[in-house]
Amino acid sequence: MRPISLPSPPKGTSTLLFFLISLVLIPRALAYNAYSVIVPANKKECFYEILEKDDRLDLTFQVGDGGNLDIDFWITNPKDTLLFSVFKKSTSSFGFNADSSGTYTYCFGNQMSSVTDKDVTFTVAGPDEIFKLQEKYQMPEDDAHEPLAKEVSELHNGLRLVMDEQGYMKRREEVHRKTAESTKSRIVWWSLLQSVLLVAVCLFQVNYLKRFFEVRRMV
């Protein structure tokens, strides 16, 4: 994930003000790191992230539609070593610090399904943008500003977790709403079918009893 492009702070601007501006802008940029992908039946979809050593990467995913709402998920490092994997999960999250520089791969697998596609929504939060900004703009890290930088970093990470949780809750609400709408539709159609059957049975019984008690005239 590339550093966020921000204008260089003008001379005389306090470090506190620049930190606060960065704190406002960074979560907005992170809000766009939510993606949605359709994983076809018996297929997998992979994505790639280029990281430097010790860079942080956090991923969260949720299956919104398809089958039993489950998916396989795994992450490998540049040496193709498995870092994390889950199977037949509807939601999960994982974060790690890169042990080496290179391309990291994470995949969603739908090989367990031969018919149903899966709709997966996931969020990706890359290397800590605060430290990227410090490196790019050479912001001072003396003893006077170190506590402030630490507090801003912790607050930034907290906001990122809140956004991930909000995204998860929104997706779960969509899933529950679709389930409720589907259930409502089935109830309506089943009620109509029952009404039609009830009317048909009543007409049959009336007609049958009418014929049973009908007095035939002798010709």
C-alpha atoms as an extended CHARMM CRD file, in Angstrom:
* protein
*
       219  EXT
         1         1  MET       CA              0.0000000000        0.0000000000        0.0000000000  PROA      1               0.0000000000
         2         2  ARG       CA              1.5080000000        3.3180000000       -1.0680000000  PROA      2               0.0000000000
         3         3  PRO       CA              1.8220000000        6.2520000000        1.3330000000  PROA      3               0.0000000000
         4         4  ILE       CA             -1.0250000000        8.7420000000        1.1830000000  PROA      4               0.0000000000
         5         5  SER       CA             -0.1320000000       11.8440000000       -0.8370000000  PROA      5               0.0000000000
         6         6  LEU       CA             -0.4320000000       14.8850000000        1.3910000000  PROA      6               0.0000000000
         7         7  PRO       CA              0.9660000000       18.3560000000        0.8220000000  PROA      7               0.0000000000
         8         8  SER       CA              4.1550000000       19.1670000000        2.6720000000  PROA      8               0.0000000000
         9         9  PRO       CA              3.4750000000       21.1170000000        5.8440000000  PROA      9               0.0000000000
        10        10  PRO       CA              4.3950000000       24.8140000000        5.4660000000  PROA      10              0.0000000000
        11        11  LYS       CA              7.1790000000       26.2280000000        7.5370000000  PROA      11              0.0000000000
        12        12  GLY       CA              6.0740000000       27.1900000000       10.9920000000  PROA      12              0.0000000000
        13        13  THR       CA              3.1850000000       24.7170000000       11.0600000000  PROA      13              0.0000000000
        14        14  SER       CA              3.1410000000       22.8700000000       14.3380000000  PROA      14              0.0000000000
        15        15  THR       CA              3.7030000000       19.1400000000       14.4000000000  PROA      15              0.0000000000
        16        16  LEU       CA              0.5290000000       18.7490000000       16.4490000000  PROA      16              0.0000000000
        17        17  LEU       CA             -1.5860000000       20.3960000000       13.7460000000  PROA      17              0.0000000000
        18        18  PHE       CA             -0.0400000000       18.2450000000       11.0360000000  PROA      18              0.0000000000
        19        19  PHE       CA             -0.6500000000       15.1170000000       13.1040000000  PROA      19              0.0000000000
        20        20  LEU       CA             -4.2890000000       16.0740000000       13.5620000000  PROA      20              0.0000000000
        21        21  ILE       CA             -4.7270000000       16.7320000000        9.8340000000  PROA      21              0.0000000000
        22        22  SER       CA             -3.1360000000       13.3770000000        9.0470000000  PROA      22              0.0000000000
        23        23  LEU       CA             -5.4100000000       11.7250000000       11.5660000000  PROA      23              0.0000000000
        24        24  VAL       CA             -8.4760000000       13.1350000000        9.7890000000  PROA      24              0.0000000000
        25        25  LEU       CA             -7.3280000000       12.2740000000        6.2710000000  PROA      25              0.0000000000
        26        26  ILE       CA             -5.9380000000        8.7840000000        6.8450000000  PROA      26              0.0000000000
        27        27  PRO       CA             -9.2040000000        7.1210000000        7.9470000000  PROA      27              0.0000000000
        28        28  ARG       CA            -10.9150000000        8.5770000000        4.8700000000  PROA      28              0.0000000000
        29        29  ALA       CA             -8.3120000000        6.9650000000        2.6770000000  PROA      29              0.0000000000
        30        30  LEU       CA             -8.6210000000        3.6830000000        4.5380000000  PROA      30              0.0000000000
        31        31  ALA       CA            -12.3880000000        3.7050000000        3.9990000000  PROA      31              0.0000000000
        32        32  TYR       CA            -11.7670000000        2.9400000000        0.3290000000  PROA      32              0.0000000000
        33        33  ASN       CA             -9.8580000000       -0.2570000000        1.1100000000  PROA      33              0.0000000000
        34        34  ALA       CA            -13.0520000000       -2.3320000000        1.1750000000  PROA      34              0.0000000000
        35        35  TYR       CA            -13.6130000000       -4.6410000000       -1.7730000000  PROA      35              0.0000000000
        36        36  SER       CA            -16.1560000000       -7.1410000000       -3.0050000000  PROA      36              0.0000000000
        37        37  VAL       CA            -15.5030000000      -10.1500000000       -5.2310000000  PROA      37              0.0000000000
        38        38  ILE       CA            -17.5870000000      -12.9740000000       -6.6690000000  PROA      38              0.0000000000
        39        39  VAL       CA            -15.7720000000      -16.2970000000       -6.2940000000  PROA      39              0.0000000000
        40        40  PRO       CA            -17.1600000000      -18.7220000000       -8.9090000000  PROA      40              0.0000000000
        41        41  ALA       CA            -18.0030000000      -22.2960000000       -7.9910000000  PROA      41              0.0000000000
        42        42  ASN       CA            -14.9940000000      -24.6330000000       -7.9310000000  PROA      42              0.0000000000
        43        43  LYS       CA            -12.6360000000      -21.6570000000       -8.4060000000  PROA      43              0.0000000000
        44        44  LYS       CA            -10.3790000000      -19.4120000000       -6.3530000000  PROA      44              0.0000000000
        45        45  GLU       CA             -9.5900000000      -15.7010000000       -6.4560000000  PROA      45              0.0000000000
        46        46  CYS       CA             -6.1650000000      -14.4440000000       -5.3520000000  PROA      46              0.0000000000
        47        47  PHE       CA             -4.8560000000      -10.9580000000       -4.5830000000  PROA      47              0.0000000000
        48        48  TYR       CA             -1.3470000000       -9.6540000000       -4.0810000000  PROA      48              0.0000000000
        49        49  GLU       CA              0.2010000000       -7.1140000000       -1.7180000000  PROA      49              0.0000000000
        50        50  ILE       CA              3.7640000000       -5.8550000000       -1.9920000000  PROA      50              0.0000000000
        51        51  LEU       CA              5.2100000000       -5.2980000000        1.4770000000  PROA      51              0.0000000000
        52        52  GLU       CA              8.5230000000       -4.2600000000        2.9080000000  PROA      52              0.0000000000
        53        53  LYS       CA              9.9770000000       -6.0920000000        5.8680000000  PROA      53              0.0000000000
        54        54  ASP       CA              8.1220000000       -5.3690000000        9.1330000000  PROA      54              0.0000000000
        55        55  ASP       CA              5.2000000000       -3.7380000000        7.2830000000  PROA      55              0.0000000000
        56        56  ARG       CA              1.8290000000       -4.4280000000        8.8690000000  PROA      56              0.0000000000
        57        57  LEU       CA             -1.1080000000       -5.9370000000        6.9620000000  PROA      57              0.0000000000
        58        58  ASP       CA             -4.5810000000       -6.5650000000        8.3830000000  PROA      58              0.0000000000
        59        59  LEU       CA             -7.3680000000       -8.3550000000        6.4930000000  PROA      59              0.0000000000
        60        60  THR       CA            -10.9900000000       -9.0090000000        7.3620000000  PROA      60              0.0000000000
        61        61  PHE       CA            -13.5330000000      -10.8130000000        5.2110000000  PROA      61              0.0000000000
        62        62  GLN       CA            -17.1600000000      -11.9130000000        5.2790000000  PROA      62              0.0000000000
        63        63  VAL       CA            -19.2400000000      -14.0270000000        2.9160000000  PROA      63              0.0000000000
        64        64  GLY       CA            -22.4120000000      -12.1140000000        2.0710000000  PROA      64              0.0000000000
        65        65  ASP       CA            -24.2060000000      -14.4580000000       -0.2810000000  PROA      65              0.0000000000
        66        66  GLY       CA            -24.0540000000      -17.9530000000       -1.7460000000  PROA      66              0.0000000000
        67        67  GLY       CA            -24.5840000000      -21.4660000000       -0.4470000000  PROA      67              0.0000000000
        68        68  ASN       CA            -23.8400000000      -21.9050000000        3.2430000000  PROA      68              0.0000000000
        69        69  LEU       CA            -22.0480000000      -18.5360000000        3.3970000000  PROA      69              0.0000000000
        70        70  ASP       CA            -18.6440000000      -20.2040000000        3.7790000000  PROA      70              0.0000000000
        71        71  ILE       CA            -15.2980000000      -19.8440000000        1.9980000000  PROA      71              0.0000000000
        72        72  ASP       CA            -11.6950000000      -21.0330000000        2.2860000000  PROA      72              0.0000000000
        73        73  PHE       CA             -9.0440000000      -18.3890000000        2.9260000000  PROA      73              0.0000000000
        74        74  TRP       CA             -5.2460000000      -18.5010000000        3.1340000000  PROA      74              0.0000000000
        75        75  ILE       CA             -2.2050000000      -16.2130000000        3.0420000000  PROA      75              0.0000000000
        76        76  THR       CA              1.3100000000      -17.0600000000        1.8270000000  PROA      76              0.0000000000
        77        77  ASN       CA              4.5550000000      -15.1050000000        1.9830000000  PROA      77              0.0000000000
        78        78  PRO       CA              6.9960000000      -14.4700000000       -0.9050000000  PROA      78              0.0000000000
        79        79  LYS       CA              8.5480000000      -17.8980000000       -0.2770000000  PROA      79              0.0000000000
        80        80  ASP       CA              5.1190000000      -19.5140000000       -0.6970000000  PROA      80              0.0000000000
        81        81  THR       CA              5.0420000000      -20.4470000000        2.9910000000  PROA      81              0.0000000000
        82        82  LEU       CA              1.5720000000      -20.6350000000        4.4820000000  PROA      82              0.0000000000
        83        83  LEU       CA              1.0340000000      -17.9330000000        7.1110000000  PROA      83              0.0000000000
        84        84  PHE       CA             -2.6510000000      -18.3590000000        7.8750000000  PROA      84              0.0000000000
        85        85  SER       CA             -5.5660000000      -20.4370000000        6.6590000000  PROA      85              0.0000000000
        86        86  VAL       CA             -9.1970000000      -21.1280000000        7.5340000000  PROA      86              0.0000000000
        87        87  PHE       CA            -11.6590000000      -23.4390000000        5.8280000000  PROA      87              0.0000000000
        88        88  LYS       CA            -15.4150000000      -23.1340000000        5.3690000000  PROA      88              0.0000000000
        89        89  LYS       CA            -15.6700000000      -19.9310000000        7.3880000000  PROA      89              0.0000000000
        90        90  SER       CA            -18.2260000000      -17.1680000000        6.8780000000  PROA      90              0.0000000000
        91        91  THR       CA            -16.0310000000      -14.4890000000        8.4200000000  PROA      91              0.0000000000
        92        92  SER       CA            -12.5050000000      -14.1460000000        9.7810000000  PROA      92              0.0000000000
        93        93  SER       CA             -9.6850000000      -11.6540000000       10.2450000000  PROA      93              0.0000000000
        94        94  PHE       CA             -5.9150000000      -11.8710000000       10.3620000000  PROA      94              0.0000000000
        95        95  GLY       CA             -3.0470000000       -9.4290000000       10.7740000000  PROA      95              0.0000000000
        96        96  PHE       CA              0.6930000000       -9.8720000000       10.5850000000  PROA      96              0.0000000000
        97        97  ASN       CA              4.0060000000       -8.0880000000       10.1890000000  PROA      97              0.0000000000
        98        98  ALA       CA              5.9460000000       -8.9970000000        7.0590000000  PROA      98              0.0000000000
        99        99  ASP       CA              8.9660000000      -11.1510000000        7.8600000000  PROA      99              0.0000000000
       100       100  SER       CA             10.5980000000      -10.2700000000        4.5420000000  PROA      100             0.0000000000
       101       101  SER       CA             10.1430000000       -7.9040000000        1.6120000000  PROA      101             0.0000000000
       102       102  GLY       CA              8.2250000000       -9.1630000000       -1.3970000000  PROA      102             0.0000000000
       103       103  THR       CA              4.7980000000      -10.0890000000       -2.7060000000  PROA      103             0.0000000000
       104       104  TYR       CA              2.3280000000      -11.6300000000       -0.2810000000  PROA      104             0.0000000000
       105       105  THR       CA             -0.6290000000      -13.5590000000       -1.6530000000  PROA      105             0.0000000000
       106       106  TYR       CA             -4.0410000000      -14.0700000000       -0.0980000000  PROA      106             0.0000000000
       107       107  CYS       CA             -6.7300000000      -16.1880000000       -1.7450000000  PROA      107             0.0000000000
       108       108  PHE       CA            -10.4000000000      -17.0320000000       -1.3900000000  PROA      108             0.0000000000
       109       109  GLY       CA            -11.2290000000      -20.5900000000       -2.4230000000  PROA      109             0.0000000000
       110       110  ASN       CA            -14.6450000000      -21.9020000000       -3.4070000000  PROA      110             0.0000000000
       111       111  GLN       CA            -13.5270000000      -25.3670000000       -4.4680000000  PROA      111             0.0000000000
       112       112  MET       CA            -15.9410000000      -27.0010000000       -2.0170000000  PROA      112             0.0000000000
       113       113  SER       CA            -18.8920000000      -25.7930000000       -4.0930000000  PROA      113             0.0000000000
       114       114  SER       CA            -19.6570000000      -27.1540000000       -7.5450000000  PROA      114             0.0000000000
       115       115  VAL       CA            -22.7270000000      -24.9920000000       -8.2530000000  PROA      115             0.0000000000
       116       116  THR       CA            -22.9800000000      -21.8910000000       -6.0400000000  PROA      116             0.0000000000
       117       117  ASP       CA            -20.8880000000      -18.7390000000       -6.4340000000  PROA      117             0.0000000000
       118       118  LYS       CA            -19.8520000000      -16.8600000000       -3.2900000000  PROA      118             0.0000000000
       119       119  ASP       CA            -20.0270000000      -13.0960000000       -2.7630000000  PROA      119             0.0000000000
       120       120  VAL       CA            -17.1200000000      -12.0780000000       -0.5050000000  PROA      120             0.0000000000
       121       121  THR       CA            -16.5110000000       -8.6350000000        0.9660000000  PROA      121             0.0000000000
       122       122  PHE       CA            -13.1160000000       -7.9300000000        2.5010000000  PROA      122             0.0000000000
       123       123  THR       CA            -11.1400000000       -4.9980000000        3.8710000000  PROA      123             0.0000000000
       124       124  VAL       CA             -7.3910000000       -4.5120000000        3.6170000000  PROA      124             0.0000000000
       125       125  ALA       CA             -5.3820000000       -2.1880000000        5.8510000000  PROA      125             0.0000000000
       126       126  GLY       CA             -1.7440000000       -1.9660000000        4.8180000000  PROA      126             0.0000000000
       127       127  PRO       CA              1.4060000000       -0.5980000000        6.4360000000  PROA      127             0.0000000000
       128       128  ASP       CA              0.8930000000        1.9440000000        9.1740000000  PROA      128             0.0000000000
       129       129  GLU       CA              0.4010000000        5.2290000000        7.3480000000  PROA      129             0.0000000000
       130       130  ILE       CA              1.5150000000        7.2960000000       10.3190000000  PROA      130             0.0000000000
       131       131  PHE       CA              5.0600000000        5.9680000000       10.1060000000  PROA      131             0.0000000000
       132       132  LYS       CA              4.9980000000        6.2800000000        6.3240000000  PROA      132             0.0000000000
       133       133  LEU       CA              4.1830000000        9.9610000000        6.7150000000  PROA      133             0.0000000000
       134       134  GLN       CA              6.9260000000       10.3890000000        9.2800000000  PROA      134             0.0000000000
       135       135  GLU       CA              9.4290000000        8.8360000000        6.8990000000  PROA      135             0.0000000000
       136       136  LYS       CA              8.2590000000       10.8090000000        3.8540000000  PROA      136             0.0000000000
       137       137  TYR       CA              8.1080000000       14.2190000000        5.4760000000  PROA      137             0.0000000000
       138       138  GLN       CA             10.8920000000       13.5600000000        7.9970000000  PROA      138             0.0000000000
       139       139  MET       CA              8.7180000000       14.5690000000       10.8860000000  PROA      139             0.0000000000
       140       140  PRO       CA             10.6070000000       15.0480000000       14.1420000000  PROA      140             0.0000000000
       141       141  GLU       CA             10.6490000000       12.1290000000       16.5400000000  PROA      141             0.0000000000
       142       142  ASP       CA             12.2830000000       13.7650000000       19.5350000000  PROA      142             0.0000000000
       143       143  ASP       CA             11.3230000000       12.9610000000       23.0960000000  PROA      143             0.0000000000
       144       144  ALA       CA              8.8210000000       15.8220000000       23.2020000000  PROA      144             0.0000000000
       145       145  HSD       CA              6.7580000000       14.5130000000       20.2750000000  PROA      145             0.0000000000
       146       146  GLU       CA              7.1860000000       10.7670000000       20.8270000000  PROA      146             0.0000000000
       147       147  PRO       CA              4.2660000000       10.4100000000       23.2970000000  PROA      147             0.0000000000
       148       148  LEU       CA              2.0140000000       12.3740000000       20.9430000000  PROA      148             0.0000000000
       149       149  ALA       CA              3.0260000000       10.2330000000       17.9710000000  PROA      149             0.0000000000
       150       150  LYS       CA              2.3350000000        7.1000000000       19.9920000000  PROA      150             0.0000000000
       151       151  GLU       CA             -1.0950000000        8.3130000000       21.0630000000  PROA      151             0.0000000000
       152       152  VAL       CA             -2.0110000000        9.3270000000       17.4940000000  PROA      152             0.0000000000
       153       153  SER       CA             -0.8600000000        5.9580000000       16.1840000000  PROA      153             0.0000000000
       154       154  GLU       CA             -2.9440000000        4.0900000000       18.7570000000  PROA      154             0.0000000000
       155       155  LEU       CA             -5.9670000000        6.2650000000       18.0040000000  PROA      155             0.0000000000
       156       156  HSD       CA             -5.4860000000        5.7080000000       14.2910000000  PROA      156             0.0000000000
       157       157  ASN       CA             -5.3610000000        1.9350000000       14.7540000000  PROA      157             0.0000000000
       158       158  GLY       CA             -8.4590000000        2.1230000000       16.9340000000  PROA      158             0.0000000000
       159       159  LEU       CA            -10.3290000000        4.0500000000       14.2560000000  PROA      159             0.0000000000
       160       160  ARG       CA             -9.2740000000        1.4790000000       11.6910000000  PROA      160             0.0000000000
       161       161  LEU       CA            -10.6970000000       -1.3100000000       13.8380000000  PROA      161             0.0000000000
       162       162  VAL       CA            -13.9230000000        0.6620000000       14.2790000000  PROA      162             0.0000000000
       163       163  MET       CA            -14.2560000000        1.0760000000       10.5010000000  PROA      163             0.0000000000
       164       164  ASP       CA            -13.6440000000       -2.6260000000        9.9670000000  PROA      164             0.0000000000
       165       165  GLU       CA            -16.2870000000       -3.4460000000       12.5600000000  PROA      165             0.0000000000
       166       166  GLN       CA            -18.7280000000       -1.0140000000       10.9490000000  PROA      166             0.0000000000
       167       167  GLY       CA            -18.1360000000       -2.6230000000        7.5740000000  PROA      167             0.0000000000
       168       168  TYR       CA            -18.7130000000       -6.0560000000        9.0870000000  PROA      168             0.0000000000
       169       169  MET       CA            -21.9280000000       -4.9340000000       10.8060000000  PROA      169             0.0000000000
       170       170  LYS       CA            -23.2050000000       -3.3390000000        7.5970000000  PROA      170             0.0000000000
       171       171  ARG       CA            -22.5170000000       -6.4950000000        5.6240000000  PROA      171             0.0000000000
       172       172  ARG       CA            -24.1410000000       -8.6740000000        8.2710000000  PROA      172             0.0000000000
       173       173  GLU       CA            -27.1930000000       -6.4140000000        8.2530000000  PROA      173             0.0000000000
       174       174  GLU       CA            -27.4240000000       -6.8450000000        4.4720000000  PROA      174             0.0000000000
       175       175  VAL       CA            -27.2210000000      -10.6190000000        4.8160000000  PROA      175             0.0000000000
       176       176  HSD       CA            -29.9080000000      -10.6630000000        7.5010000000  PROA      176             0.0000000000
       177       177  ARG       CA            -32.1130000000       -8.3410000000        5.4780000000  PROA      177             0.0000000000
       178       178  LYS       CA            -31.8540000000      -10.6000000000        2.4220000000  PROA      178             0.0000000000
       179       179  THR       CA            -32.6910000000      -13.5990000000        4.5960000000  PROA      179             0.0000000000
       180       180  ALA       CA            -35.7070000000      -11.8100000000        6.0840000000  PROA      180             0.0000000000
       181       181  GLU       CA            -36.9280000000      -10.7080000000        2.6480000000  PROA      181             0.0000000000
       182       182  SER       CA            -36.4840000000      -14.2250000000        1.2780000000  PROA      182             0.0000000000
       183       183  THR       CA            -38.3660000000      -15.6980000000        4.2420000000  PROA      183             0.0000000000
       184       184  LYS       CA            -41.1500000000      -13.1350000000        3.8560000000  PROA      184             0.0000000000
       185       185  SER       CA            -41.4760000000      -13.9160000000        0.1550000000  PROA      185             0.0000000000
       186       186  ARG       CA            -41.6910000000      -17.6490000000        0.8320000000  PROA      186             0.0000000000
       187       187  ILE       CA            -44.3350000000      -17.1100000000        3.5280000000  PROA      187             0.0000000000
       188       188  VAL       CA            -46.4310000000      -14.9660000000        1.1700000000  PROA      188             0.0000000000
       189       189  TRP       CA            -46.2860000000      -17.5030000000       -1.6550000000  PROA      189             0.0000000000
       190       190  TRP       CA            -46.9760000000      -20.4070000000        0.7030000000  PROA      190             0.0000000000
       191       191  SER       CA            -49.9650000000      -18.5350000000        2.1520000000  PROA      191             0.0000000000
       192       192  LEU       CA            -51.3330000000      -17.9210000000       -1.3430000000  PROA      192             0.0000000000
       193       193  LEU       CA            -50.8460000000      -21.5800000000       -2.2190000000  PROA      193             0.0000000000
       194       194  GLN       CA            -52.6560000000      -22.6350000000        0.9540000000  PROA      194             0.0000000000
       195       195  SER       CA            -55.5300000000      -20.2710000000        0.1380000000  PROA      195             0.0000000000
       196       196  VAL       CA            -55.8440000000      -21.6740000000       -3.3830000000  PROA      196             0.0000000000
       197       197  LEU       CA            -55.7820000000      -25.2510000000       -2.0540000000  PROA      197             0.0000000000
       198       198  LEU       CA            -58.3570000000      -24.3960000000        0.6010000000  PROA      198             0.0000000000
       199       199  VAL       CA            -60.7250000000      -22.8930000000       -1.9800000000  PROA      199             0.0000000000
       200       200  ALA       CA            -60.2130000000      -25.8770000000       -4.2960000000  PROA      200             0.0000000000
       201       201  VAL       CA            -60.9430000000      -28.3520000000       -1.4710000000  PROA      201             0.0000000000
       202       202  CYS       CA            -64.0680000000      -26.4260000000       -0.4410000000  PROA      202             0.0000000000
       203       203  LEU       CA            -65.3880000000      -26.3780000000       -4.0130000000  PROA      203             0.0000000000
       204       204  PHE       CA            -64.6970000000      -30.0890000000       -4.3560000000  PROA      204             0.0000000000
       205       205  GLN       CA            -66.4860000000      -30.9040000000       -1.0940000000  PROA      205             0.0000000000
       206       206  VAL       CA            -69.5220000000      -28.7500000000       -1.9680000000  PROA      206             0.0000000000
       207       207  ASN       CA            -69.7700000000      -30.3070000000       -5.3910000000  PROA      207             0.0000000000
       208       208  TYR       CA            -69.3350000000      -33.8280000000       -3.9990000000  PROA      208             0.0000000000
       209       209  LEU       CA            -71.9470000000      -33.3950000000       -1.2650000000  PROA      209             0.0000000000
       210       210  LYS       CA            -74.3130000000      -31.8030000000       -3.7370000000  PROA      210             0.0000000000
       211       211  ARG       CA            -74.0720000000      -34.8310000000       -5.9780000000  PROA      211             0.0000000000
       212       212  PHE       CA            -74.3600000000      -37.1910000000       -2.9950000000  PROA      212             0.0000000000
       213       213  PHE       CA            -77.6530000000      -35.7420000000       -1.8070000000  PROA      213             0.0000000000
       214       214  GLU       CA            -79.0720000000      -35.0360000000       -5.2300000000  PROA      214             0.0000000000
       215       215  VAL       CA            -82.3680000000      -36.8120000000       -5.8530000000  PROA      215             0.0000000000
       216       216  ARG       CA            -82.4420000000      -38.2240000000       -9.3310000000  PROA      216             0.0000000000
       217       217  ARG       CA            -85.8030000000      -38.2590000000      -10.9800000000  PROA      217             0.0000000000
       218       218  MET       CA            -86.9670000000      -41.3830000000      -12.5200000000  PROA      218             0.0000000000
       219       219  VAL       CA            -87.6220000000      -41.0230000000      -16.1760000000  PROA      219             0.0000000000
